[in-house]
Amino acid sequence: MEALALEHKPKMIIGGFSAYSQVCDWARMREIADKVGAYFFVDMAHVAGLIAAGVYPNPVPHAHVVTTTTHKTLAGPRGGLILLAKAKTFTRS
């Protein structure tokens, strides 16, 4: 992933999955995003319940933006969450 990011210089790196049996290294993904000047965005909908239970790594300290649903692994009513690292992190440019 790092080699591709260095080659293509994306504006955003997206982490997340629906069927992946390994543990994501959120810190490493953020490191790569920082290296190429990209935002790091994580969709944690499919593992939010595991994160809330403390059995899967939390991407929130590492990502610029994290999204999730409330009705999948959190087993709540239909809805969604958008979490931002800092509001001033983002510009309209």
Protein Blocks (a to p, Z undefined) as FASTA:
>chain_A
ZZmmmmnopabdceddfbdcbdcdfklmmmmmmmnopacdddfklmmmmmmnopaccfkl
mmmbdcddfklmnopacddddddfblklpccZZ
